């Protein structure tokens, strides 16, 4: 079974997939730059047909790899409102 799927108490839980514009908003960069990071493989992506998505955990990994601070990063899940 894939690490992306978690089965808990007879329910299926999937990880949130972010669009390029979501990645750009979270990183506070342009959408074009977010797509460049994704295209270069700096941020892992999931392809669904012609669409490209980013798992929330992969974006958190990218941020952690690029963190140059002594302070721990707050998980993205604390900053993302899925209703937006």
mmCIF file as gemmi writes it, N, C-alpha and C atoms, coordinates in Angstrom:
data_model
loop_
_atom_site.group_PDB
_atom_site.id
_atom_site.type_symbol
_atom_site.label_atom_id
_atom_site.label_alt_id
_atom_site.label_comp_id
_atom_site.label_asym_id
_atom_site.label_entity_id
_atom_site.label_seq_id
_atom_site.pdbx_PDB_ins_code
_atom_site.Cartn_x
_atom_site.Cartn_y
_atom_site.Cartn_z
_atom_site.occupancy
_atom_site.B_iso_or_equiv
_atom_site.pdbx_formal_charge
_atom_site.auth_seq_id
_atom_site.auth_asym_id
_atom_site.pdbx_PDB_model_num
ATOM 1 N N . UNK Axp A 1 ? 0.848 -1.192 0 1 0 ? 1 A 1
ATOM 2 C CA . UNK Axp A 1 ? 0 0 0 1 0 ? 1 A 1
ATOM 3 C C . UNK Axp A 1 ? 0.888 1.249 0 1 0 ? 1 A 1
ATOM 4 N N . UNK Axp A 2 ? 0.511 2.264 -0.7 1 0 ? 2 A 1
ATOM 5 C CA . UNK Axp A 2 ? 1.255 3.509 -0.799 1 0 ? 2 A 1
ATOM 6 C C . UNK Axp A 2 ? 1.282 4.238 0.538 1 0 ? 2 A 1
ATOM 7 N N . UNK Axp A 3 ? 2.375 4.97 0.775 1 0 ? 3 A 1
ATOM 8 C CA . UNK Axp A 3 ? 2.478 5.764 1.996 1 0 ? 3 A 1
ATOM 9 C C . UNK Axp A 3 ? 1.51 6.934 2.005 1 0 ? 3 A 1
ATOM 10 N N . UNK Axp A 4 ? 0.938 7.271 0.836 1 0 ? 4 A 1
ATOM 11 C CA . UNK Axp A 4 ? 0.039 8.41 0.73 1 0 ? 4 A 1
ATOM 12 C C . UNK Axp A 4 ? -1.343 8.103 1.294 1 0 ? 4 A 1
ATOM 13 N N . UNK Axp A 5 ? -1.655 6.831 1.438 1 0 ? 5 A 1
ATOM 14 C CA . UNK Axp A 5 ? -2.985 6.439 1.892 1 0 ? 5 A 1
ATOM 15 C C . UNK Axp A 5 ? -2.914 5.908 3.314 1 0 ? 5 A 1
ATOM 16 N N . UNK Axp A 6 ? -3.831 6.334 4.122 1 0 ? 6 A 1
ATOM 17 C CA . UNK Axp A 6 ? -3.905 5.853 5.495 1 0 ? 6 A 1
ATOM 18 C C . UNK Axp A 6 ? -5.315 5.334 5.733 1 0 ? 6 A 1
ATOM 19 N N . UNK Axp A 7 ? -5.431 4.114 6.199 1 0 ? 7 A 1
ATOM 20 C CA . UNK Axp A 7 ? -6.74 3.554 6.507 1 0 ? 7 A 1
ATOM 21 C C . UNK Axp A 7 ? -6.91 3.602 8.012 1 0 ? 7 A 1
ATOM 22 N N . UNK Axp A 8 ? -7.916 4.319 8.459 1 0 ? 8 A 1
ATOM 23 C CA . UNK Axp A 8 ? -8.17 4.485 9.882 1 0 ? 8 A 1
ATOM 24 C C . UNK Axp A 8 ? -9.645 4.232 10.154 1 0 ? 8 A 1
ATOM 25 N N . UNK Axp A 9 ? -9.92 3.256 10.977 1 0 ? 9 A 1
ATOM 26 C CA . UNK Axp A 9 ? -11.277 2.951 11.414 1 0 ? 9 A 1
ATOM 27 C C . UNK Axp A 9 ? -12.263 2.917 10.243 1 0 ? 9 A 1
ATOM 28 N N . UNK Axp A 10 ? -11.961 2.092 9.258 1 0 ? 10 A 1
ATOM 29 C CA . UNK Axp A 10 ? -12.835 1.867 8.108 1 0 ? 10 A 1
ATOM 30 C C . UNK Axp A 10 ? -13.068 3.105 7.247 1 0 ? 10 A 1
ATOM 31 N N . UNK Axp A 11 ? -12.227 4.124 7.351 1 0 ? 11 A 1
ATOM 32 C CA . UNK Axp A 11 ? -12.363 5.294 6.469 1 0 ? 11 A 1
ATOM 33 C C . UNK Axp A 11 ? -11.043 5.519 5.755 1 0 ? 11 A 1
ATOM 34 N N . UNK Axp A 12 ? -11.102 6.032 4.542 1 0 ? 12 A 1
ATOM 35 C CA . UNK Axp A 12 ? -9.924 6.273 3.732 1 0 ? 12 A 1
ATOM 36 C C . UNK Axp A 12 ? -9.569 7.757 3.82 1 0 ? 12 A 1
ATOM 37 N N . UNK Axp A 13 ? -8.329 8.043 4.194 1 0 ? 13 A 1
ATOM 38 C CA . UNK Axp A 13 ? -7.872 9.417 4.336 1 0 ? 13 A 1
ATOM 39 C C . UNK Axp A 13 ? -6.771 9.667 3.317 1 0 ? 13 A 1
ATOM 40 N N . UNK Axp A 14 ? -6.944 10.655 2.459 1 0 ? 14 A 1
ATOM 41 C CA . UNK Axp A 14 ? -5.951 10.999 1.453 1 0 ? 14 A 1
ATOM 42 C C . UNK Axp A 14 ? -5.281 12.308 1.812 1 0 ? 14 A 1
ATOM 43 N N . UNK Axp A 15 ? -4.025 12.432 1.43 1 0 ? 15 A 1
ATOM 44 C CA . UNK Axp A 15 ? -3.289 13.664 1.676 1 0 ? 15 A 1
ATOM 45 C C . UNK Axp A 15 ? -3.761 14.748 0.708 1 0 ? 15 A 1
ATOM 46 N N . UNK Axp A 16 ? -3.795 15.97 1.167 1 0 ? 16 A 1
ATOM 47 C CA . UNK Axp A 16 ? -4.224 17.112 0.365 1 0 ? 16 A 1
ATOM 48 C C . UNK Axp A 16 ? -3.222 17.344 -0.761 1 0 ? 16 A 1
ATOM 49 N N . UNK Axp A 17 ? -3.724 17.579 -1.961 1 0 ? 17 A 1
ATOM 50 C CA . UNK Axp A 17 ? -2.885 17.939 -3.107 1 0 ? 17 A 1
ATOM 51 C C . UNK Axp A 17 ? -3.067 19.421 -3.396 1 0 ? 17 A 1
ATOM 52 N N . UNK Axp A 18 ? -1.959 20.118 -3.517 1 0 ? 18 A 1
ATOM 53 C CA . UNK Axp A 18 ? -1.969 21.564 -3.741 1 0 ? 18 A 1
ATOM 54 C C . UNK Axp A 18 ? -1.734 21.88 -5.21 1 0 ? 18 A 1
ATOM 55 N N . UNK Axp A 19 ? -2.383 22.917 -5.701 1 0 ? 19 A 1
ATOM 56 C CA . UNK Axp A 19 ? -2.164 23.415 -7.058 1 0 ? 19 A 1
ATOM 57 C C . UNK Axp A 19 ? -0.961 24.353 -7.048 1 0 ? 19 A 1
ATOM 58 N N . UNK Axp A 20 ? -0.462 24.667 -8.229 1 0 ? 20 A 1
ATOM 59 C CA . UNK Axp A 20 ? 0.682 25.576 -8.349 1 0 ? 20 A 1
ATOM 60 C C . UNK Axp A 20 ? 0.425 26.918 -7.692 1 0 ? 20 A 1
ATOM 61 N N . UNK Axp A 21 ? -0.786 27.438 -7.863 1 0 ? 21 A 1
ATOM 62 C CA . UNK Axp A 21 ? -1.097 28.741 -7.254 1 0 ? 21 A 1
ATOM 63 C C . UNK Axp A 21 ? -1.117 28.643 -5.732 1 0 ? 21 A 1
ATOM 64 N N . UNK Axp A 22 ? -1.501 27.475 -5.191 1 0 ? 22 A 1
ATOM 65 C CA . UNK Axp A 22 ? -1.463 27.282 -3.739 1 0 ? 22 A 1
ATOM 66 C C . UNK Axp A 22 ? -0.02 27.275 -3.243 1 0 ? 22 A 1
ATOM 67 N N . UNK Axp A 23 ? 0.837 26.571 -3.981 1 0 ? 23 A 1
ATOM 68 C CA . UNK Axp A 23 ? 2.264 26.512 -3.635 1 0 ? 23 A 1
ATOM 69 C C . UNK Axp A 23 ? 2.849 27.918 -3.66 1 0 ? 23 A 1
ATOM 70 N N . UNK Axp A 24 ? 2.529 28.683 -4.695 1 0 ? 24 A 1
ATOM 71 C CA . UNK Axp A 24 ? 3.029 30.055 -4.821 1 0 ? 24 A 1
ATOM 72 C C . UNK Axp A 24 ? 2.572 30.918 -3.647 1 0 ? 24 A 1
ATOM 73 N N . UNK Axp A 25 ? 1.308 30.787 -3.288 1 0 ? 25 A 1
ATOM 74 C CA . UNK Axp A 25 ? 0.765 31.585 -2.183 1 0 ? 25 A 1
ATOM 75 C C . UNK Axp A 25 ? 1.457 31.229 -0.869 1 0 ? 25 A 1
ATOM 76 N N . UNK Axp A 26 ? 1.634 29.938 -0.613 1 0 ? 26 A 1
ATOM 77 C CA . UNK Axp A 26 ? 2.254 29.5 0.641 1 0 ? 26 A 1
ATOM 78 C C . UNK Axp A 26 ? 3.704 29.952 0.721 1 0 ? 26 A 1
ATOM 79 N N . UNK Axp A 27 ? 4.431 29.862 -0.408 1 0 ? 27 A 1
ATOM 80 C CA . UNK Axp A 27 ? 5.841 30.264 -0.427 1 0 ? 27 A 1
ATOM 81 C C . UNK Axp A 27 ? 6.025 31.765 -0.617 1 0 ? 27 A 1
ATOM 82 N N . UNK Axp A 28 ? 4.935 32.466 -0.921 1 0 ? 28 A 1
ATOM 83 C CA . UNK Axp A 28 ? 4.977 33.906 -1.18 1 0 ? 28 A 1
ATOM 84 C C . UNK Axp A 28 ? 5.917 34.226 -2.346 1 0 ? 28 A 1
ATOM 85 N N . UNK Axp A 29 ? 5.753 33.454 -3.431 1 0 ? 29 A 1
ATOM 86 C CA . UNK Axp A 29 ? 6.505 33.669 -4.667 1 0 ? 29 A 1
ATOM 87 C C . UNK Axp A 29 ? 5.495 33.722 -5.815 1 0 ? 29 A 1
ATOM 88 N N . UNK Axp A 30 ? 5.982 34.071 -6.995 1 0 ? 30 A 1
ATOM 89 C CA . UNK Axp A 30 ? 5.083 34.101 -8.155 1 0 ? 30 A 1
ATOM 90 C C . UNK Axp A 30 ? 4.688 32.68 -8.546 1 0 ? 30 A 1
ATOM 91 N N . UNK Axp A 31 ? 3.567 32.584 -9.23 1 0 ? 31 A 1
ATOM 92 C CA . UNK Axp A 31 ? 3.11 31.277 -9.697 1 0 ? 31 A 1
ATOM 93 C C . UNK Axp A 31 ? 4.12 30.687 -10.684 1 0 ? 31 A 1
ATOM 94 N N . UNK Axp A 32 ? 4.704 31.54 -11.529 1 0 ? 32 A 1
ATOM 95 C CA . UNK Axp A 32 ? 5.703 31.068 -12.502 1 0 ? 32 A 1
ATOM 96 C C . UNK Axp A 32 ? 6.912 30.464 -11.79 1 0 ? 32 A 1
ATOM 97 N N . UNK Axp A 33 ? 7.362 31.098 -10.712 1 0 ? 33 A 1
ATOM 98 C CA . UNK Axp A 33 ? 8.517 30.583 -9.974 1 0 ? 33 A 1
ATOM 99 C C . UNK Axp A 33 ? 8.166 29.278 -9.267 1 0 ? 33 A 1
ATOM 100 N N . UNK Axp A 34 ? 6.962 29.178 -8.741 1 0 ? 34 A 1
ATOM 101 C CA . UNK Axp A 34 ? 6.52 27.933 -8.108 1 0 ? 34 A 1
ATOM 102 C C . UNK Axp A 34 ? 6.559 26.797 -9.125 1 0 ? 34 A 1
ATOM 103 N N . UNK Axp A 35 ? 6.063 27.052 -10.335 1 0 ? 35 A 1
ATOM 104 C CA . UNK Axp A 35 ? 6.088 26.024 -11.378 1 0 ? 35 A 1
ATOM 105 C C . UNK Axp A 35 ? 7.515 25.686 -11.799 1 0 ? 35 A 1
ATOM 106 N N . UNK Axp A 36 ? 8.425 26.663 -11.795 1 0 ? 36 A 1
ATOM 107 C CA . UNK Axp A 36 ? 9.829 26.381 -12.098 1 0 ? 36 A 1
ATOM 108 C C . UNK Axp A 36 ? 10.42 25.421 -11.068 1 0 ? 36 A 1
ATOM 109 N N . UNK Axp A 37 ? 10.142 25.666 -9.787 1 0 ? 37 A 1
ATOM 110 C CA . UNK Axp A 37 ? 10.631 24.774 -8.737 1 0 ? 37 A 1
ATOM 111 C C . UNK Axp A 37 ? 10.092 23.364 -8.931 1 0 ? 37 A 1
ATOM 112 N N . UNK Axp A 38 ? 8.831 23.267 -9.31 1 0 ? 38 A 1
ATOM 113 C CA . UNK Axp A 38 ? 8.205 21.968 -9.535 1 0 ? 38 A 1
ATOM 114 C C . UNK Axp A 38 ? 8.812 21.297 -10.771 1 0 ? 38 A 1
ATOM 115 N N . UNK Axp A 39 ? 9.017 22.052 -11.843 1 0 ? 39 A 1
ATOM 116 C CA . UNK Axp A 39 ? 9.543 21.5 -13.087 1 0 ? 39 A 1
ATOM 117 C C . UNK Axp A 39 ? 10.987 21.023 -12.906 1 0 ? 39 A 1
ATOM 118 N N . UNK Axp A 40 ? 11.778 21.752 -12.118 1 0 ? 40 A 1
ATOM 119 C CA . UNK Axp A 40 ? 13.172 21.367 -11.88 1 0 ? 40 A 1
ATOM 120 C C . UNK Axp A 40 ? 13.295 20.205 -10.899 1 0 ? 40 A 1
ATOM 121 N N . UNK Axp A 41 ? 12.186 19.811 -10.3 1 0 ? 41 A 1
ATOM 122 C CA . UNK Axp A 41 ? 12.216 18.691 -9.366 1 0 ? 41 A 1
ATOM 123 C C . UNK Axp A 41 ? 12.606 19.076 -7.952 1 0 ? 41 A 1
ATOM 124 N N . UNK Axp A 42 ? 12.711 20.373 -7.691 1 0 ? 42 A 1
ATOM 125 C CA . UNK Axp A 42 ? 13.043 20.815 -6.336 1 0 ? 42 A 1
ATOM 126 C C . UNK Axp A 42 ? 11.874 20.563 -5.384 1 0 ? 42 A 1
ATOM 127 N N . UNK Axp A 43 ? 10.671 20.621 -5.923 1 0 ? 43 A 1
ATOM 128 C CA . UNK Axp A 43 ? 9.464 20.254 -5.181 1 0 ? 43 A 1
ATOM 129 C C . UNK Axp A 43 ? 8.866 19.055 -5.903 1 0 ? 43 A 1
ATOM 130 N N . UNK Axp A 44 ? 8.71 17.948 -5.199 1 0 ? 44 A 1
ATOM 131 C CA . UNK Axp A 44 ? 8.149 16.73 -5.797 1 0 ? 44 A 1
ATOM 132 C C . UNK Axp A 44 ? 6.702 16.984 -6.215 1 0 ? 44 A 1
ATOM 133 N N . UNK Axp A 45 ? 6.313 16.379 -7.325 1 0 ? 45 A 1
ATOM 134 C CA . UNK Axp A 45 ? 4.966 16.583 -7.853 1 0 ? 45 A 1
ATOM 135 C C . UNK Axp A 45 ? 4.254 15.26 -8.107 1 0 ? 45 A 1
ATOM 136 N N . UNK Axp A 46 ? 2.935 15.379 -8.246 1 0 ? 46 A 1
ATOM 137 C CA . UNK Axp A 46 ? 2.066 14.266 -8.628 1 0 ? 46 A 1
ATOM 138 C C . UNK Axp A 46 ? 1.391 14.691 -9.924 1 0 ? 46 A 1
ATOM 139 N N . UNK Axp A 47 ? 1.474 13.85 -10.944 1 0 ? 47 A 1
ATOM 140 C CA . UNK Axp A 47 ? 0.817 14.155 -12.227 1 0 ? 47 A 1
ATOM 141 C C . UNK Axp A 47 ? -0.514 13.435 -12.295 1 0 ? 47 A 1
ATOM 142 N N . UNK Axp A 48 ? -1.542 14.185 -12.663 1 0 ? 48 A 1
ATOM 143 C CA . UNK Axp A 48 ? -2.885 13.647 -12.877 1 0 ? 48 A 1
ATOM 144 C C . UNK Axp A 48 ? -3.312 14.146 -14.251 1 0 ? 48 A 1
ATOM 145 N N . UNK Axp A 49 ? -3.131 13.309 -15.26 1 0 ? 49 A 1
ATOM 146 C CA . UNK Axp A 49 ? -3.375 13.762 -16.629 1 0 ? 49 A 1
ATOM 147 C C . UNK Axp A 49 ? -2.408 14.875 -16.964 1 0 ? 49 A 1
ATOM 148 N N . UNK Axp A 50 ? -2.934 16.009 -17.387 1 0 ? 50 A 1
ATOM 149 C CA . UNK Axp A 50 ? -2.092 17.173 -17.687 1 0 ? 50 A 1
ATOM 150 C C . UNK Axp A 50 ? -1.876 18.068 -16.482 1 0 ? 50 A 1
ATOM 151 N N . UNK Axp A 51 ? -2.521 17.754 -15.38 1 0 ? 51 A 1
ATOM 152 C CA . UNK Axp A 51 ? -2.413 18.574 -14.176 1 0 ? 51 A 1
ATOM 153 C C . UNK Axp A 51 ? -1.226 18.142 -13.331 1 0 ? 51 A 1
ATOM 154 N N . UNK Axp A 52 ? -0.646 19.111 -12.642 1 0 ? 52 A 1
ATOM 155 C CA . UNK Axp A 52 ? 0.459 18.851 -11.726 1 0 ? 52 A 1
ATOM 156 C C . UNK Axp A 52 ? 0.025 19.322 -10.348 1 0 ? 52 A 1
ATOM 157 N N . UNK Axp A 53 ? 0.216 18.472 -9.361 1 0 ? 53 A 1
ATOM 158 C CA . UNK Axp A 53 ? -0.146 18.808 -7.989 1 0 ? 53 A 1
ATOM 159 C C . UNK Axp A 53 ? 1.033 18.506 -7.071 1 0 ? 53 A 1
ATOM 160 N N . UNK Axp A 54 ? 1.01 19.088 -5.884 1 0 ? 54 A 1
ATOM 161 C CA . UNK Axp A 54 ? 2.065 18.895 -4.889 1 0 ? 54 A 1
ATOM 162 C C . UNK Axp A 54 ? 1.422 18.422 -3.598 1 0 ? 54 A 1
ATOM 163 N N . UNK Axp A 55 ? 1.952 17.327 -3.055 1 0 ? 55 A 1
ATOM 164 C CA . UNK Axp A 55 ? 1.47 16.87 -1.753 1 0 ? 55 A 1
ATOM 165 C C . UNK Axp A 55 ? 1.94 17.86 -0.688 1 0 ? 55 A 1
ATOM 166 N N . UNK Axp A 56 ? 1.09 18.106 0.267 1 0 ? 56 A 1
ATOM 167 C CA . UNK Axp A 56 ? 1.412 19.026 1.353 1 0 ? 56 A 1
ATOM 168 C C . UNK Axp A 56 ? 2.716 18.602 2.041 1 0 ? 56 A 1
ATOM 169 N N . UNK Axp A 57 ? 2.895 17.314 2.253 1 0 ? 57 A 1
ATOM 170 C CA . UNK Axp A 57 ? 4.106 16.823 2.924 1 0 ? 57 A 1
ATOM 171 C C . UNK Axp A 57 ? 5.354 17.09 2.079 1 0 ? 57 A 1
ATOM 172 N N . UNK Axp A 58 ? 5.235 17.028 0.735 1 0 ? 58 A 1
ATOM 173 C CA . UNK Axp A 58 ? 6.388 17.316 -0.121 1 0 ? 58 A 1
ATOM 174 C C . UNK Axp A 58 ? 6.756 18.796 -0.07 1 0 ? 58 A 1
ATOM 175 N N . UNK Axp A 59 ? 5.766 19.661 0.045 1 0 ? 59 A 1
ATOM 176 C CA . UNK Axp A 59 ? 6.057 21.088 0.182 1 0 ? 59 A 1
ATOM 177 C C . UNK Axp A 59 ? 6.716 21.354 1.533 1 0 ? 59 A 1
ATOM 178 N N . UNK Axp A 60 ? 6.247 20.7 2.574 1 0 ? 60 A 1
ATOM 179 C CA . UNK Axp A 60 ? 6.873 20.845 3.89 1 0 ? 60 A 1
ATOM 180 C C . UNK Axp A 60 ? 8.318 20.361 3.857 1 0 ? 60 A 1
ATOM 181 N N . UNK Axp A 61 ? 8.588 19.273 3.124 1 0 ? 61 A 1
ATOM 182 C CA . UNK Axp A 61 ? 9.955 18.765 2.979 1 0 ? 61 A 1
ATOM 183 C C . UNK Axp A 61 ? 10.833 19.782 2.27 1 0 ? 61 A 1
ATOM 184 N N . UNK Axp A 62 ? 10.312 20.376 1.192 1 0 ? 62 A 1
ATOM 185 C CA . UNK Axp A 62 ? 11.059 21.404 0.462 1 0 ? 62 A 1
ATOM 186 C C . UNK Axp A 62 ? 11.405 22.567 1.385 1 0 ? 62 A 1
ATOM 187 N N . UNK Axp A 63 ? 10.441 23.019 2.154 1 0 ? 63 A 1
ATOM 188 C CA . UNK Axp A 63 ? 10.677 24.139 3.066 1 0 ? 63 A 1
ATOM 189 C C . UNK Axp A 63 ? 11.722 23.762 4.106 1 0 ? 63 A 1
ATOM 190 N N . UNK Axp A 64 ? 11.617 22.569 4.669 1 0 ? 64 A 1
ATOM 191 C CA . UNK Axp A 64 ? 12.576 22.126 5.687 1 0 ? 64 A 1
ATOM 192 C C . UNK Axp A 64 ? 13.994 22.044 5.111 1 0 ? 64 A 1
ATOM 193 N N . UNK Axp A 65 ? 14.113 21.556 3.865 1 0 ? 65 A 1
ATOM 194 C CA . UNK Axp A 65 ? 15.434 21.468 3.218 1 0 ? 65 A 1
ATOM 195 C C . UNK Axp A 65 ? 16.046 22.838 2.989 1 0 ? 65 A 1
ATOM 196 N N . UNK Axp A 66 ? 15.211 23.837 2.821 1 0 ? 66 A 1
ATOM 197 C CA . UNK Axp A 66 ? 15.691 25.18 2.512 1 0 ? 66 A 1
ATOM 198 C C . UNK Axp A 66 ? 15.658 26.119 3.704 1 0 ? 66 A 1
ATOM 199 N N . UNK Axp A 67 ? 15.394 25.582 4.863 1 0 ? 67 A 1
ATOM 200 C CA . UNK Axp A 67 ? 15.324 26.381 6.08 1 0 ? 67 A 1
ATOM 201 C C . UNK Axp A 67 ? 16.73 26.727 6.546 1 0 ? 67 A 1
ATOM 202 N N . UNK Axp A 68 ? 16.99 27.994 6.748 1 0 ? 68 A 1
ATOM 203 C CA . UNK Axp A 68 ? 18.301 28.46 7.188 1 0 ? 68 A 1
ATOM 204 C C . UNK Axp A 68 ? 18.167 29.221 8.494 1 0 ? 68 A 1
ATOM 205 N N . UNK Axp A 69 ? 17.407 28.662 9.407 1 0 ? 69 A 1
ATOM 206 C CA . UNK Axp A 69 ? 17.125 29.31 10.677 1 0 ? 69 A 1
ATOM 207 C C . UNK Axp A 69 ? 17.319 28.317 11.804 1 0 ? 69 A 1
ATOM 208 N N . UNK Axp A 70 ? 17.606 28.823 13.001 1 0 ? 70 A 1
ATOM 209 C CA . UNK Axp A 70 ? 17.741 27.961 14.169 1 0 ? 70 A 1
ATOM 210 C C . UNK Axp A 70 ? 16.383 27.622 14.755 1 0 ? 70 A 1
ATOM 211 N N . UNK Axp A 71 ? 15.312 28.271 14.248 1 0 ? 71 A 1
ATOM 212 C CA . UNK Axp A 71 ? 13.976 28.051 14.783 1 0 ? 71 A 1
ATOM 213 C C . UNK Axp A 71 ? 13.257 26.979 13.978 1 0 ? 71 A 1
ATOM 214 N N . UNK Axp A 72 ? 12.538 26.063 14.644 1 0 ? 72 A 1
ATOM 215 C CA . UNK Axp A 72 ? 11.806 25.03 13.901 1 0 ? 72 A 1
ATOM 216 C C . UNK Axp A 72 ? 10.667 25.648 13.091 1 0 ? 72 A 1
ATOM 217 N N . UNK Axp A 73 ? 10.434 25.079 11.921 1 0 ? 73 A 1
ATOM 218 C CA . UNK Axp A 73 ? 9.348 25.562 11.057 1 0 ? 73 A 1
ATOM 219 C C . UNK Axp A 73 ? 8.015 25.062 11.578 1 0 ? 73 A 1
ATOM 220 N N . UNK Axp A 74 ? 6.992 25.877 11.409 1 0 ? 74 A 1
ATOM 221 C CA . UNK Axp A 74 ? 5.641 25.453 11.759 1 0 ? 74 A 1
ATOM 222 C C . UNK Axp A 74 ? 5.078 24.664 10.586 1 0 ? 74 A 1
ATOM 223 N N . UNK Axp A 75 ? 4.418 23.545 10.839 1 0 ? 75 A 1
ATOM 224 C CA . UNK Axp A 75 ? 3.845 22.771 9.734 1 0 ? 75 A 1
ATOM 225 C C . UNK Axp A 75 ? 2.888 23.614 8.899 1 0 ? 75 A 1
ATOM 226 N N . UNK Axp A 76 ? 2.913 23.39 7.598 1 0 ? 76 A 1
ATOM 227 C CA . UNK Axp A 76 ? 2.038 24.128 6.688 1 0 ? 76 A 1
ATOM 228 C C . UNK Axp A 76 ? 0.583 23.931 7.078 1 0 ? 76 A 1
ATOM 229 N N . UNK Axp A 77 ? 0.252 22.746 7.573 1 0 ? 77 A 1
ATOM 230 C CA . UNK Axp A 77 ? -1.141 22.444 7.908 1 0 ? 77 A 1
ATOM 231 C C . UNK Axp A 77 ? -1.699 23.443 8.919 1 0 ? 77 A 1
ATOM 232 N N . UNK Axp A 78 ? -0.819 24.079 9.705 1 0 ? 78 A 1
ATOM 233 C CA . UNK Axp A 78 ? -1.288 25.093 10.659 1 0 ? 78 A 1
ATOM 234 C C . UNK Axp A 78 ? -1.617 26.399 9.962 1 0 ? 78 A 1
ATOM 235 N N . UNK Axp A 79 ? -1.096 26.591 8.722 1 0 ? 79 A 1
ATOM 236 C CA . UNK Axp A 79 ? -1.296 27.851 8.022 1 0 ? 79 A 1
ATOM 237 C C . UNK Axp A 79 ? -2.256 27.768 6.858 1 0 ? 79 A 1
ATOM 238 N N . UNK Axp A 80 ? -2.648 26.558 6.472 1 0 ? 80 A 1
ATOM 239 C CA . UNK Axp A 80 ? -3.509 26.388 5.308 1 0 ? 80 A 1
ATOM 240 C C . UNK Axp A 80 ? -4.957 26.249 5.751 1 0 ? 80 A 1
ATOM 241 N N . UNK Axp A 81 ? -5.79 27.032 5.118 1 0 ? 81 A 1
ATOM 242 C CA . UNK Axp A 81 ? -7.225 26.856 5.299 1 0 ? 81 A 1
ATOM 243 C C . UNK Axp A 81 ? -7.748 26.18 4.059 1 0 ? 81 A 1
ATOM 244 N N . UNK Axp A 82 ? -8.239 24.958 4.185 1 0 ? 82 A 1
ATOM 245 C CA . UNK Axp A 82 ? -8.677 24.196 3.019 1 0 ? 82 A 1
ATOM 246 C C . UNK Axp A 82 ? -9.932 24.774 2.383 1 0 ? 82 A 1
ATOM 247 N N . UNK Axp A 83 ? -10.593 25.706 3.051 1 0 ? 83 A 1
ATOM 248 C CA . UNK Axp A 83 ? -11.816 26.283 2.493 1 0 ? 83 A 1
ATOM 249 C C . UNK Axp A 83 ? -11.524 27.4 1.521 1 0 ? 83 A 1
ATOM 250 N N . UNK Axp A 84 ? -10.266 27.804 1.37 1 0 ? 84 A 1
ATOM 251 C CA . UNK Axp A 84 ? -9.93 28.91 0.459 1 0 ? 84 A 1
ATOM 252 C C . UNK Axp A 84 ? -9.943 28.472 -0.967 1 0 ? 84 A 1
